[in-house]
Amino acid sequence: MDGIGGVSYRARMKTPSIVQGVLIAILASSAALVPVSGHSPVEGSNQDSKKSPDMNDAPTSLESSIVFEVVKDGYPHIRIPSILKLVDGSLLAFAEARQGGDHAKNDIVVKRSSDGGKTWGPLQVIDDQGGDSLNDPLPVEVGFGPHAGRIYLTYMSFPEGCHTDCVEAGYGPRSSRNWLTWSDDRGVSWSKPIDVTRTFRDETTNYAGSPGVGIQLERGPYRGRIVFPQRQGPIEAMRAYAVYSDDGGETWQRGDAAVNPEGGFSADEVSIVELEDGSILLNSRIHNGGPKRRLRGRSTDGGASFGTLEVDEGLISPHCMGSIVMHKASDRGFDQSRVLYCGPWQEQGRSGGAFVESTDGGRTWGSPTILVPGGFAYSQMVILEPGGEVGLFYEADGYRTMRFLRFDPGPLQGTKTLK
C-alpha cells in the first residue's frame, strides 16, 4: 500500500505565452498489494487522434456557460471533462490541456465557479510534466471520515512520444505511470503528485486509468470507502476495475478486473455510482468493436470485484464517454430512487446529448430527454441538489469549447427536448 505525506504547492495560473515545468516528487512503492490488478487514455488510441472530426459542430441551443475555450485559454486543444461540487457549493471543472491529440504534452488543469456555473475563474495548471502526456483527470472529495474535505485527484502519464499502443508492461521508463495529488483547501493548492503506479496498476498491464469521478460509499459495511473507477490495458483487451481506500486515502488497494462479455469487445472509460442498497453500479464505454451500447456490472463487495460485465441494451452510445449519477435515493427521503445516465444518444457521431432515468438500479431505462441537440462528446454530470438540479460539463462546438449547463430532470414522459 502507498502511504502519502503532506507536502503541497500552489496551483499556478496559466498564461498563453509561458508554459513552465513543475517538479514532481516520485514516490514509488515496492510493497506488493492485493493480487491482480485500465482507457486508452483519454480517447482510445493513436488511431483515434488521426480520425476525421467525429462530432457535430453545431452549437447547443440551450443556455450554457463556456468553461474552457481553445486558444483563448492558452492551449490549442482542451478536452476530457470532470467536475465536482464541493461542500462549500463551489464547482471545480478539470480537464486535459493539450498541444495536439490524445498524447501531446498534456497538462492537467482546473477552473472554479463560485456562482453555480454562471462564470468561471482563470485556468490553473495542477500538473505539467514537460514532454510527458498527462491523461484522464479523476477527482473525488472526501465527504466524511478521515481527511473530510480533502480532494483527491488521480491521473496517468505516458512517456513523450508514446501512446497506449506502444507503452510497455511493467514499471520501467517506457511504461505509463499513475499519479495521486490532493488538496486540503478546496483546490487552491495541491500536494506534490506521488507515483502510485504499483498500487493502481498490475505489473502485467501497460496502462490504467479512466476519466470521470470517484465516489465515497455512504451505506453498508463499506461505508466511508473511497472508490476510483479504472480500466487497464492492453488497448485491444481493456478491463474495468476499481481502486479503493478505507482510511481516507492514506493507503489504497486494487480490486479484481471485471470479465468482459463474449464477442471480442471490451470495457473502456468507466463511470460508477452507489445504489441505495450499498452496491456499486458500473457503466462503461464499449471498445474494440461491439454494439453501439454500454456495458454494465455490479459490485456487492465495495468495488473489490464486478464479476462479468454485460451489454446494457437500454443505452445507446456511439462508443464515447458517458456518466451515471444517483439523482435521488429512496433511503434519503425520496419516494423512489432514480439513477441518471447521460451521453450522446446516437449510434453514429457525437451529438444529441441526452439523459435517461432508471428507477430499478440501472436494470432498465426510460425514454431519452435531449439536452443538447448539437455537438456533444465527452461529458460528466454532477448533482447540484439531491432530487433537484443537475450540472452537466461537456465537450461542444467541434471540440472548440467545454461547456456547463444546469437542468432539472423533472418527470420523464416520452422522448422530448428541454427548451
Secondary structure, 3 states (H helix, E strand, C coil): CCCCCCCEEECEECECCECCCCCCCCCCCCCCCCCCCCCCCCCCCHHHHHCCCCECCCCCCCCCEEEEECCCCCCCEEEEEEEEECCCCCEEEEEEEECCCCCCCCEEEEEEECCCCCCCCCCEEEECCCCCEEEEEEEEECCCCCCCCCEEEEEEEECCCCCCCCCCCCCCCCCCEEEEEEECCCCCEEECCEECHHHHCCCCCCCEECCCCCEECCCHHHCCCEEEEEEECCHHHCEEEEEEECCCCCCCEECCCCECCCCCCEEEEEEEEECCCCCEEEEEEEECCCCCCEEEEEECCCCCCCCECEEECCCCCCCCCCEEEEEECHHHCCCCCEEEEEEECCCCCEEEEEEEEECCCCCCCCCCEEEEEEECCCEEEEECCCCCCEEEEEEEHHHCEEEEEEECCCCCCCCEECC
